[in-house]
Amino acid sequence: MTPMHTDLMKYSTPTAPTEHQRQALYARRRARRAAFSAFIKKVFLHVSRFSVALKRLRVHSQS
């Protein structure tokens, strides 16, 4: 029988995450969500300006 390495034991058995690990995951998730929403806001701001500019061009080209 092969000897067990104590360094690998903590990775072989499923355990609940510690409070520190849960807080780190939560902080990472919050940061990702904030970055994603900032990106989406930037995209929507760009798209809305672009669509208004297109509408103006269409109005001026028709007259």
TIVO-2410 file (N, C-alpha, C; in nm, 3 decimals):
# residues 63
REC num residu      c1      c2      c3 atome chaine
REC   1      M   0.083  -0.119   0.000     N      A
REC   1      M   0.000   0.000   0.000    CA      A
REC   1      M   0.088   0.125   0.000     C      A
REC   2      T   0.052   0.222  -0.082     N      A
REC   2      T   0.135   0.343  -0.090    CA      A
REC   2      T   0.105   0.436   0.027     C      A
REC   3      P   0.206   0.502   0.077     N      A
REC   3      P   0.182   0.593   0.190    CA      A
REC   3      P   0.103   0.717   0.144     C      A
REC   4      M   0.019   0.768   0.232     N      A
REC   4      M  -0.059   0.888   0.200    CA      A
REC   4      M   0.026   1.012   0.225     C      A
REC   5      H   0.021   1.106   0.132     N      A
REC   5      H   0.090   1.233   0.152    CA      A
REC   5      H  -0.005   1.329   0.222     C      A
REC   6      T   0.037   1.381   0.334     N      A
REC   6      T  -0.051   1.469   0.411    CA      A
REC   6      T  -0.080   1.598   0.336     C      A
REC   7      D   0.011   1.639   0.247     N      A
REC   7      D  -0.013   1.762   0.169    CA      A
REC   7      D  -0.132   1.746   0.075     C      A
REC   8      L  -0.153   1.624   0.026     N      A
REC   8      L  -0.261   1.601  -0.071    CA      A
REC   8      L  -0.394   1.566  -0.004     C      A
REC   9      M  -0.391   1.535   0.123     N      A
REC   9      M  -0.514   1.493   0.191    CA      A
REC   9      M  -0.621   1.600   0.190     C      A
REC  10      K  -0.582   1.726   0.207     N      A
REC  10      K  -0.682   1.833   0.215    CA      A
REC  10      K  -0.753   1.853   0.081     C      A
REC  11      Y  -0.690   1.812  -0.031     N      A
REC  11      Y  -0.753   1.827  -0.162    CA      A
REC  11      Y  -0.834   1.703  -0.202     C      A
REC  12      S  -0.812   1.591  -0.135     N      A
REC  12      S  -0.879   1.469  -0.175    CA      A
REC  12      S  -1.017   1.454  -0.112     C      A
REC  13      T  -1.038   1.515   0.003     N      A
REC  13      T  -1.168   1.502   0.069    CA      A
REC  13      T  -1.246   1.632   0.051     C      A
REC  14      P  -1.374   1.621   0.012     N      A
REC  14      P  -1.454   1.743  -0.004    CA      A
REC  14      P  -1.487   1.804   0.132     C      A
REC  15      T  -1.456   1.930   0.147     N      A
REC  15      T  -1.486   2.000   0.272    CA      A
REC  15      T  -1.556   2.131   0.238     C      A
REC  16      A  -1.630   2.181   0.332     N      A
REC  16      A  -1.697   2.310   0.313    CA      A
REC  16      A  -1.593   2.421   0.313     C      A
REC  17      P  -1.613   2.524   0.229     N      A
REC  17      P  -1.517   2.633   0.228    CA      A
REC  17      P  -1.516   2.708   0.361     C      A
REC  18      T  -1.402   2.758   0.397     N      A
REC  18      T  -1.390   2.834   0.522    CA      A
REC  18      T  -1.456   2.970   0.504     C      A
REC  19      E  -1.473   3.040   0.614     N      A
REC  19      E  -1.533   3.174   0.610    CA      A
REC  19      E  -1.449   3.267   0.522     C      A
REC  20      H  -1.319   3.258   0.535     N      A
REC  20      H  -1.230   3.342   0.454    CA      A
REC  20      H  -1.246   3.311   0.306     C      A
REC  21      Q  -1.254   3.183   0.270     N      A
REC  21      Q  -1.271   3.145   0.130    CA      A
REC  21      Q  -1.405   3.193   0.076     C      A
REC  22      R  -1.510   3.183   0.158     N      A
REC  22      R  -1.642   3.231   0.114    CA      A
REC  22      R  -1.642   3.381   0.093     C      A
REC  23      Q  -1.576   3.454   0.181     N      A
REC  23      Q  -1.569   3.600   0.166    CA      A
REC  23      Q  -1.489   3.637   0.042     C      A
REC  24      A  -1.381   3.563   0.015     N      A
REC  24      A  -1.299   3.591  -0.104    CA      A
REC  24      A  -1.379   3.563  -0.231     C      A
REC  25      L  -1.454   3.452  -0.234     N      A
REC  25      L  -1.538   3.422  -0.349    CA      A
REC  25      L  -1.644   3.530  -0.371     C      A
REC  26      Y  -1.705   3.573  -0.261     N      A
REC  26      Y  -1.809   3.675  -0.270    CA      A
REC  26      Y  -1.751   3.807  -0.322     C      A
REC  27      A  -1.633   3.844  -0.272     N      A
REC  27      A  -1.569   3.969  -0.317    CA      A
REC  27      A  -1.533   3.961  -0.465     C      A
REC  28      R  -1.480   3.845  -0.508     N      A
REC  28      R  -1.446   3.827  -0.649    CA      A
REC  28      R  -1.570   3.835  -0.737     C      A
REC  29      R  -1.679   3.772  -0.690     N      A
REC  29      R  -1.804   3.772  -0.766    CA      A
REC  29      R  -1.859   3.915  -0.777     C      A
REC  30      R  -1.852   3.991  -0.667     N      A
REC  30      R  -1.898   4.130  -0.669    CA      A
REC  30      R  -1.816   4.215  -0.765     C      A
REC  31      A  -1.684   4.195  -0.764     N      A
REC  31      A  -1.596   4.272  -0.853    CA      A
REC  31      A  -1.624   4.237  -0.999     C      A
REC  32      R  -1.645   4.108  -1.027     N      A
REC  32      R  -1.678   4.067  -1.165    CA      A
REC  32      R  -1.810   4.126  -1.209     C      A
REC  33      R  -1.909   4.123  -1.120     N      A
REC  33      R  -2.041   4.177  -1.152    CA      A
REC  33      R  -2.032   4.328  -1.178     C      A
REC  34      A  -1.954   4.400  -1.098     N      A
REC  34      A  -1.938   4.544  -1.117    CA      A
REC  34      A  -1.868   4.575  -1.249     C      A
REC  35      A  -1.765   4.498  -1.281     N      A
REC  35      A  -1.694   4.519  -1.408    CA      A
REC  35      A  -1.785   4.490  -1.526     C      A
REC  36      F  -1.864   4.384  -1.516     N      A
REC  36      F  -1.954   4.348  -1.625    CA      A
REC  36      F  -2.062   4.454  -1.644     C      A
REC  37      S  -2.120   4.502  -1.534     N      A
REC  37      S  -2.225   4.604  -1.547    CA      A
REC  37      S  -2.168   4.734  -1.601     C      A
REC  38      A  -2.045   4.769  -1.564     N      A
REC  38      A  -1.982   4.889  -1.618    CA      A
REC  38      A  -1.961   4.874  -1.769     C      A
REC  39      F  -1.921   4.755  -1.811     N      A
REC  39      F  -1.902   4.729  -1.954    CA      A
REC  39      F  -2.035   4.740  -2.029     C      A
REC  40      I  -2.140   4.682  -1.973     N      A
REC  40      I  -2.272   4.687  -2.036    CA      A
REC  40      I  -2.322   4.831  -2.045     C      A
REC  41      K  -2.302   4.909  -1.939     N      A
REC  41      K  -2.344   5.049  -1.942    CA      A
REC  41      K  -2.270   5.125  -2.051     C      A
REC  42      K  -2.140   5.097  -2.064     N      A
REC  42      K  -2.061   5.164  -2.167    CA      A
REC  42      K  -2.112   5.128  -2.306     C      A
REC  43      V  -2.144   5.000  -2.326     N      A
REC  43      V  -2.196   4.955  -2.455    CA      A
REC  43      V  -2.329   5.023  -2.485     C      A
REC  44      F  -2.419   5.026  -2.387     N      A
REC  44      F  -2.550   5.088  -2.409    CA      A
REC  44      F  -2.538   5.237  -2.435     C      A
REC  45      L  -2.447   5.303  -2.365     N      A
REC  45      L  -2.428   5.446  -2.390    CA      A
REC  45      L  -2.379   5.469  -2.533     C      A
REC  46      H  -2.288   5.386  -2.577     N      A
REC  46      H  -2.235   5.399  -2.713    CA      A
REC  46      H  -2.344   5.370  -2.817     C      A
REC  47      V  -2.421   5.265  -2.794     N      A
REC  47      V  -2.526   5.225  -2.889    CA      A
REC  47      V  -2.633   5.332  -2.896     C      A
REC  48      S  -2.674   5.388  -2.782     N      A
REC  48      S  -2.781   5.488  -2.785    CA      A
REC  48      S  -2.735   5.612  -2.860     C      A
REC  49      R  -2.611   5.654  -2.839     N      A
REC  49      R  -2.561   5.772  -2.911    CA      A
REC  49      R  -2.554   5.742  -3.060     C      A
REC  50      F  -2.511   5.623  -3.092     N      A
REC  50      F  -2.497   5.586  -3.233    CA      A
REC  50      F  -2.634   5.582  -3.301     C      A
REC  51      S  -2.735   5.528  -3.234     N      A
REC  51      S  -2.869   5.519  -3.295    CA      A
REC  51      S  -2.930   5.658  -3.311     C      A
REC  52      V  -2.905   5.750  -3.216     N      A
REC  52      V  -2.955   5.887  -3.229    CA      A
REC  52      V  -2.888   5.955  -3.347     C      A
REC  53      A  -2.759   5.933  -3.365     N      A
REC  53      A  -2.687   5.992  -3.478    CA      A
REC  53      A  -2.742   5.938  -3.609     C      A
REC  54      L  -2.774   5.808  -3.614     N      A
REC  54      L  -2.832   5.750  -3.735    CA      A
REC  54      L  -2.968   5.812  -3.767     C      A
REC  55      K  -3.051   5.832  -3.663     N      A
REC  55      K  -3.182   5.892  -3.684    CA      A
REC  55      K  -3.169   6.032  -3.739     C      A
REC  56      R  -3.072   6.106  -3.686     N      A
REC  56      R  -3.050   6.244  -3.736    CA      A
REC  56      R  -3.008   6.241  -3.881     C      A
REC  57      L  -2.919   6.146  -3.916     N      A
REC  57      L  -2.874   6.136  -4.055    CA      A
REC  57      L  -2.991   6.103  -4.148     C      A
REC  58      R  -3.076   6.013  -4.103     N      A
REC  58      R  -3.189   5.973  -4.186    CA      A
REC  58      R  -3.285   6.090  -4.207     C      A
REC  59      V  -3.309   6.168  -4.100     N      A
REC  59      V  -3.399   6.282  -4.109    CA      A
REC  59      V  -3.343   6.386  -4.207     C      A
REC  60      H  -3.211   6.414  -4.197     N      A
REC  60      H  -3.150   6.514  -4.284    CA      A
REC  60      H  -3.140   6.466  -4.428     C      A
REC  61      S  -3.119   6.337  -4.449     N      A
REC  61      S  -3.105   6.288  -4.586    CA      A
REC  61      S  -3.240   6.281  -4.658     C      A
REC  62      Q  -3.351   6.264  -4.584     N      A
REC  62      Q  -3.481   6.255  -4.647    CA      A
REC  62      Q  -3.532   6.393  -4.690     C      A
REC  63      S  -3.495   6.500  -4.625     N      A
REC  63      S  -3.546   6.634  -4.657    CA      A
REC  63      S  -3.466   6.701  -4.766     C      A
***
